[in-house]
């Protein structure tokens, strides 16, 4: 029996929800999928995610082109990876979706936990570099919360051209701000060096 026919039988058993396929998933796939989940720092919901990933495998098995057991494992790991990325993306977006609804704005701020140090530093930098509130919002939605320009335009009820123009301007302002900060640091270091001599 060649490898292709073995993988075809395994795929067929997965399609049929056969107990042997379930054993294969539990014994040979689950540990690597759980590792992917933990690597995405989603370990607190690993059993739920494992069930969701198994369901996706059953739904998408018709699209699988695996010709060996290893390629089938890789295909399932790919589903796990993308599912975890989507979960992270949706968790990251949840607070920002509420933040821009005027009715829930106060409640959102009250519920949010203390931001970590990196997040605080990012917000300070954005506040200092971008004086235009709309540009700051667009940059934050694009690069912190992973929205596409089309999604930003829909969310903020602006045209796509307005969003793209604001993104370009905001990036230019950020670039200039960072260059200025770098030059100031170089001047301070140079001044300190001169004082030592």
C-alpha positions as CSV (number, residue, x, y, z in Angstrom):
1,X,0.0,0.0,0.0
2,X,1.5,3.4,-1.0
3,X,1.5,6.5,1.1
4,X,-1.1,8.3,-1.1
5,X,-3.7,5.6,-0.6
6,X,-3.0,5.6,3.2
7,X,-3.6,9.3,3.4
8,X,-6.6,9.0,1.2
9,X,-8.1,6.4,3.5
10,X,-7.3,8.6,6.5
11,X,-8.9,11.6,4.9
12,X,-12.0,9.5,4.1
13,X,-12.2,8.4,7.7
14,X,-12.0,12.0,8.9
15,X,-14.8,12.8,6.5
16,X,-16.9,10.0,8.0
17,X,-16.0,11.0,11.6
18,X,-14.7,7.5,12.1
19,X,-13.3,6.6,15.5
20,X,-10.0,5.6,14.0
21,X,-9.7,9.2,12.5
22,X,-10.6,10.6,15.9
23,X,-7.9,8.5,17.5
24,X,-5.4,9.8,14.9
25,X,-6.4,13.4,15.7
26,X,-6.1,12.8,19.4
27,X,-2.9,10.8,19.4
28,X,-0.8,12.4,16.6
29,X,-2.2,15.9,16.1
30,X,-3.6,17.2,19.3
31,X,-0.2,17.8,21.1
32,X,1.2,19.9,18.2
33,X,-2.1,21.9,17.9
34,X,-2.1,22.6,21.6
35,X,1.5,23.8,21.3
36,X,0.5,26.2,18.5
37,X,-2.4,27.4,20.8
38,X,0.0,27.9,23.7
39,X,2.6,29.7,21.5
40,X,-0.2,32.2,20.6
41,X,-0.7,32.6,24.4
42,X,-4.2,31.2,24.2
43,X,-3.6,28.3,26.6
44,X,-6.4,29.5,28.9
45,X,-8.9,28.3,26.2
46,X,-7.0,25.5,24.6
47,X,-9.7,22.8,24.9
48,X,-12.3,25.1,23.3
49,X,-9.9,26.0,20.6
50,X,-9.0,22.4,20.0
51,X,-12.7,21.6,19.5
52,X,-13.1,24.5,17.1
53,X,-10.1,23.5,15.1
54,X,-11.3,19.9,14.9
55,X,-14.6,21.2,13.6
56,X,-12.8,23.2,11.0
57,X,-10.8,20.2,9.9
58,X,-14.1,18.3,9.4
59,X,-15.6,21.1,7.5
60,X,-12.6,21.8,5.3
61,X,-11.4,18.2,4.7
62,X,-12.8,18.2,1.2
63,X,-10.2,20.9,0.3
64,X,-7.3,18.9,1.6
65,X,-4.8,17.8,-1.0
66,X,-2.5,15.9,1.4
67,X,-0.6,13.0,-0.2
68,X,0.9,11.7,3.0
69,X,0.3,11.6,6.7
70,X,2.9,14.3,7.3
71,X,1.4,16.7,4.8
72,X,-2.1,16.0,6.4
73,X,-0.6,16.9,9.8
74,X,0.9,20.1,8.3
75,X,-2.4,21.0,6.7
76,X,-4.2,20.6,10.1
77,X,-1.4,22.6,11.8
78,X,-2.0,25.4,9.3
79,X,-5.7,25.5,10.1
80,X,-4.7,25.6,13.8
81,X,-2.3,28.5,13.2
82,X,-4.7,30.6,11.2
83,X,-7.6,29.9,13.6
84,X,-5.4,31.1,16.5
85,X,-4.4,34.2,14.5
86,X,-8.1,35.0,13.9
87,X,-9.0,34.5,17.6
88,X,-6.2,36.9,18.6
89,X,-7.3,39.4,16.0
90,X,-10.9,39.3,17.2
91,X,-9.8,39.7,20.9
92,X,-7.6,42.6,20.0
93,X,-10.5,44.3,18.1
94,X,-13.2,43.9,20.7
95,X,-12.2,46.9,22.9
96,X,-11.8,49.3,19.9
97,X,-15.1,48.4,18.4
98,X,-16.8,49.5,21.7
99,X,-14.6,52.6,22.1
100,X,-16.0,54.3,19.0
101,X,-19.6,53.8,19.9
102,X,-20.6,56.9,21.8
103,X,-23.1,55.1,24.0
104,X,-20.6,52.6,25.4
105,X,-17.5,54.8,25.5
106,X,-17.6,55.6,29.2
107,X,-18.4,52.0,30.1
108,X,-15.5,50.7,28.0
109,X,-12.9,52.9,29.7
110,X,-14.3,51.9,33.1
111,X,-13.9,48.2,32.2
112,X,-10.5,48.1,30.6
113,X,-7.6,46.9,32.7
114,X,-4.5,48.9,33.3
115,X,-2.5,48.9,30.0
116,X,0.9,47.3,30.1
117,X,4.1,49.4,29.9
118,X,4.6,48.9,26.1
119,X,1.1,50.0,25.4
120,X,1.4,53.0,27.6
121,X,4.6,54.0,25.8
122,X,3.1,53.5,22.4
123,X,0.1,55.7,23.4
124,X,2.5,58.4,24.7
125,X,4.5,58.4,21.5
126,X,1.4,58.6,19.3
127,X,0.0,61.4,21.4
128,X,3.3,63.4,21.1
129,X,3.9,62.7,17.4
130,X,0.3,63.0,16.1
131,X,-1.6,66.1,17.0
132,X,-4.4,65.4,14.6
133,X,-6.9,63.1,16.4
134,X,-8.2,61.6,13.2
135,X,-4.7,60.6,12.0
136,X,-3.9,59.1,15.4
137,X,-7.1,57.1,15.3
138,X,-6.4,55.9,11.8
139,X,-2.9,54.8,12.6
140,X,-4.0,53.1,15.8
141,X,-6.8,51.2,14.0
142,X,-4.4,50.2,11.1
143,X,-1.3,49.2,13.0
144,X,-2.3,48.4,16.5
145,X,-5.7,46.7,15.8
146,X,-4.9,45.3,12.4
147,X,-7.8,46.9,10.5
148,X,-7.6,47.2,6.8
149,X,-8.1,50.7,5.2
150,X,-11.5,49.6,3.9
151,X,-12.6,48.5,7.4
152,X,-11.3,51.7,8.9
153,X,-13.3,53.7,6.3
154,X,-16.4,51.8,7.0
155,X,-16.0,52.1,10.8
156,X,-15.3,55.8,10.8
157,X,-17.7,56.6,8.0
158,X,-15.1,58.2,5.8
159,X,-14.0,57.6,2.2
160,X,-11.2,55.1,1.5
161,X,-9.2,58.0,0.0
162,X,-9.5,60.0,3.2
163,X,-8.3,57.1,5.2
164,X,-5.3,56.4,2.9
165,X,-4.3,60.1,2.9
166,X,-4.5,60.3,6.7
167,X,-2.4,57.1,6.9
168,X,0.3,58.6,4.7
169,X,0.3,61.9,6.6
170,X,0.4,60.2,10.0
171,X,3.3,58.0,8.9
172,X,5.1,61.0,7.7
173,X,4.5,62.8,11.0
174,X,5.7,59.7,12.9
175,X,8.8,59.3,10.8
176,X,9.7,63.0,11.4
177,X,9.0,62.7,15.1
178,X,11.2,59.6,15.4
179,X,14.0,61.3,13.4
180,X,13.8,64.3,15.6
181,X,14.0,62.2,18.7
182,X,17.0,60.3,17.3
183,X,18.8,63.5,16.5
184,X,18.1,65.0,19.9
185,X,19.5,61.8,21.6
186,X,22.6,62.0,19.4
187,X,23.1,65.6,20.4
188,X,22.8,64.8,24.1
189,X,25.2,61.9,23.8
190,X,27.7,64.1,21.9
191,X,27.3,66.9,24.5
192,X,28.0,64.4,27.3
193,X,31.0,63.0,25.5
194,X,32.4,66.5,25.1
195,X,32.0,67.2,28.8
196,X,34.0,64.1,29.7
197,X,37.0,65.3,27.6
